[in-house]
Each structure stands twice: as structure tokens, then as C-alpha cells.
Amino acid sequence: MAKELIGANEVSRRVGVTLMTFNRWYLWWESDLPKPEGIILPAYIREETGKIRKWRPEDVYIIRRFQKELPRGAMAEFNAAYSWGVRGDRALIKKQTSSAQIKHILRGE
């Protein structure tokens, strides 16, 4: 019998992060922003509807390893653009970029 697939909410619970953090990891991972070498996030499976993402139970271990091995600051530009508000805008200006530029990269423009 095939193992049951699990949804994002259950995966994030098993990993010990909020659903928002989990979703941001994948949004960042699927973007064109630079990624550190040596870490991976497993691909998800879409159900017939095309919207619901599911993972295999064994993917939880890979996601936990991702969480432990993600270097501090690897998602800094992404988080500055999406989470930090004015503080993030100031941080991006220091890096000579902007939230708009980061969001264009995320959208693949």
C-alpha cells in the first residue's frame, strides 16, 4: 500500500515551524535568488486540483536537514523585501538594491 501524502500544514508542524515560514522557504527556494550550495528542499506533489501541495512522509527528514543547514542570512534579501517593512527597505538600500528589485527577481521578471 502506498504511503499517504501529507499537506503543508502537517509538514510544518512536524518540522516545528509555522506554516508561514514553511511557505516562505518554498517561495524563496523556487525564486531566482542565489541559494547556498549543499542544501535542498524536496519537490512537492500537486493533487489533481493543481493547488494543494503534498509531500511524502520521508520528505520531512530532508526538510528538517534543510532547516538545520540553512546558513544564517541566506534568505536575508528575501525576508527584507517581504517581512521587514521599513527596516527591510533600509537594509536593502545599504546593499544597493530595493524591495521592488527583489520582488521582480522572485516573479522571474
C-alpha positions, 0 to 999 in steps of 0.5 A, spaced: 500 500 500 502 506 498 504 511 503 499 517 504 501 524 502 501 529 507 499 537 506 503 543 508 500 544 514 502 537 517 509 538 514 510 544 518 508 542 524 512 536 524 518 540 522 516 545 528 515 551 524 509 555 522 506 554 516 508 561 514 515 560 514 514 553 511 511 557 505 516 562 505 522 557 504 518 554 498 517 561 495 524 563 496 527 556 494 523 556 487 525 564 486 531 566 482 535 568 488 542 565 489 541 559 494 547 556 498 550 550 495 549 543 499 542 544 501 535 542 498 528 542 499 524 536 496 519 537 490 512 537 492 506 533 489 500 537 486 493 533 487 489 533 481 486 540 483 493 543 481 493 547 488 494 543 494 501 541 495 503 534 498 509 531 500 511 524 502 512 522 509 520 521 508 520 528 505 520 531 512 527 528 514 530 532 508 526 538 510 528 538 517 536 537 514 534 543 510 532 547 516 538 545 520 543 547 514 540 553 512 546 558 513 544 564 517 542 570 512 541 566 506 534 568 505 536 575 508 534 579 501 528 575 501 525 576 508 527 584 507 523 585 501 517 581 504 517 581 512 521 587 514 517 593 512 521 599 513 527 596 516 527 591 510 527 597 505 533 600 509 537 594 509 536 593 502 538 600 500 545 599 504 546 593 499 544 597 493 538 594 491 530 595 493 524 591 495 521 592 488 528 589 485 527 583 489 520 582 488 521 582 480 527 577 481 522 572 485 516 573 479 522 571 474 521 578 471 
